[in-house]
C-alpha cells in the first residue's frame, strides 16, 4: 500500500520515500523541495516529483460482514433499575431508596421496582424539591 510520500525515483529507479525540505528566502518559507531518501536526488516542486499512485484501500470485508449490534436487554428489561424507579431519591449528598431508606446507586436493581410515571416527573424547569418543601415558584 503506497503512502503519501512514496516516490519512484528517476535517478536511482527505486521506490522509496521522499523527504520534504522547506525552501526559505530571507527567513520566509517560499515552498517545499522533495528529496529521495535512497539516493538523495532532489526534485524542485511537488508537481515535478514522481509520486507513486496511491492504490485504493483493499476491500476485504463487506457491509454483510459487520457484526450486528448486541441486544443486552429485552425491551421490558430496559429502564428497570433504581435510576428509573419512582422511589429513587437524589439529594446533594447521596442517593436513597424511598421505601427502605438505604443508600443506593442509580444502576442498582431491586424486587420492589416501580416505574416512574408521567405525573411523577416534574414539569419543565420545575425543581423537584419545590414540591417536597411546598415552595411556590416565583412568577
C-alpha positions as CSV (number, residue, x, y, z in Angstrom):
1,X,0.0,0.0,0.0
2,X,1.5,3.3,-1.1
3,X,1.9,6.2,1.4
4,X,1.6,9.9,0.6
5,X,5.3,10.4,0.2
6,X,6.3,7.2,-1.7
7,X,8.1,8.0,-5.0
8,X,9.6,6.1,-7.9
9,X,12.9,7.9,-8.2
10,X,14.0,8.8,-11.7
11,X,17.7,8.9,-10.7
12,X,18.1,5.6,-8.9
13,X,15.0,3.8,-10.2
14,X,13.9,2.6,-6.7
15,X,10.6,3.0,-4.9
16,X,11.4,4.9,-1.7
17,X,10.1,7.7,0.5
18,X,10.5,11.4,-0.3
19,X,11.8,13.7,2.4
20,X,10.1,17.1,2.4
21,X,12.5,20.0,2.8
22,X,11.3,23.6,3.2
23,X,12.7,26.3,0.9
24,X,13.3,29.6,2.5
25,X,14.1,33.1,1.1
26,X,15.0,35.8,3.6
27,X,13.7,33.8,6.6
28,X,10.3,33.3,4.9
29,X,9.2,29.9,3.7
30,X,8.5,30.1,0.0
31,X,7.9,26.4,-0.9
32,X,8.9,22.8,-0.5
33,X,11.5,20.6,-2.2
34,X,11.4,16.8,-2.2
35,X,14.4,14.5,-1.9
36,X,14.7,10.8,-2.5
37,X,15.8,9.1,0.8
38,X,17.6,6.3,-1.2
39,X,20.0,8.4,-3.3
40,X,19.4,12.0,-2.3
41,X,18.2,13.2,-5.7
42,X,16.2,16.5,-5.3
43,X,13.0,17.5,-7.0
44,X,12.3,21.2,-7.1
45,X,8.5,21.0,-6.6
46,X,5.6,18.7,-5.8
47,X,4.5,18.8,-9.4
48,X,7.9,17.5,-10.7
49,X,8.2,14.8,-8.0
50,X,7.3,11.3,-9.4
51,X,4.9,10.1,-6.7
52,X,3.6,6.5,-6.8
53,X,-0.1,6.5,-7.4
54,X,-1.8,5.6,-4.2
55,X,-3.7,2.4,-4.5
56,X,-7.2,2.3,-3.1
57,X,-7.7,0.7,0.3
58,X,-8.3,-3.0,-0.3
59,X,-11.9,-4.1,0.3
60,X,-11.6,-7.3,2.3
61,X,-14.9,-7.0,4.2
62,X,-18.4,-6.0,3.0
63,X,-21.3,-4.5,4.9
64,X,-22.7,-8.0,5.5
65,X,-19.6,-8.9,7.5
66,X,-20.1,-6.2,10.1
67,X,-21.3,-7.5,13.4
68,X,-24.8,-6.9,14.5
69,X,-25.4,-4.6,17.5
70,X,-25.7,-6.7,20.6
71,X,-29.1,-6.6,22.4
72,X,-28.2,-7.0,26.0
73,X,-31.6,-6.3,27.5
74,X,-35.1,-7.2,26.2
75,X,-37.5,-4.3,25.7
76,X,-39.3,-4.9,29.0
77,X,-36.0,-5.0,30.9
78,X,-34.8,-1.6,29.8
79,X,-35.0,1.2,32.4
80,X,-35.7,-1.3,35.2
81,X,-33.1,0.0,37.7
82,X,-33.2,2.4,40.6
83,X,-32.5,5.4,38.5
84,X,-35.9,5.0,36.8
85,X,-37.8,4.0,39.9
86,X,-40.4,6.3,41.5
87,X,-38.9,5.6,44.9
88,X,-35.4,6.8,43.9
89,X,-34.4,10.0,45.9
90,X,-31.5,12.1,44.9
91,X,-30.0,14.8,47.1
92,X,-26.6,16.6,47.0
93,X,-25.0,14.2,49.4
94,X,-26.3,10.7,48.5
95,X,-28.9,8.7,46.7
96,X,-31.5,6.7,48.7
97,X,-34.4,4.4,48.2
98,X,-37.7,6.0,49.4
99,X,-39.0,2.6,50.6
100,X,-36.1,1.1,52.5
101,X,-34.2,4.4,53.3
102,X,-31.0,2.6,52.2
103,X,-28.2,4.2,50.2
104,X,-28.4,3.0,46.6
105,X,-26.8,3.7,43.2
106,X,-28.8,4.6,40.1
107,X,-27.7,1.3,38.5
108,X,-28.9,-0.9,41.4
109,X,-31.8,-3.3,40.8
110,X,-34.4,-4.4,43.4
111,X,-37.6,-6.5,43.6
112,X,-39.7,-3.6,44.6
113,X,-39.1,-1.6,41.4
114,X,-42.0,0.7,40.5
115,X,-41.7,2.6,37.2
116,X,-41.6,6.4,37.2
117,X,-44.9,7.6,35.7
118,X,-45.5,10.7,33.7
119,X,-47.3,12.5,36.5
120,X,-44.3,11.8,38.9
121,X,-42.0,13.7,36.6
122,X,-41.6,17.5,37.3
123,X,-42.7,19.9,34.6
124,X,-40.1,21.6,32.5
125,X,-38.0,23.9,34.6
126,X,-39.6,22.8,37.9
127,X,-37.4,22.0,40.8
128,X,-38.3,18.6,42.3
129,X,-37.5,19.9,45.8
130,X,-40.2,22.6,45.5
131,X,-42.9,20.0,45.8
132,X,-41.2,18.4,48.8
133,X,-40.9,21.7,50.7
134,X,-44.2,23.1,49.3
135,X,-42.5,26.1,47.9
136,X,-44.2,28.2,45.3
137,X,-42.2,29.2,42.2
138,X,-41.7,32.9,41.7
139,X,-43.8,34.1,38.8
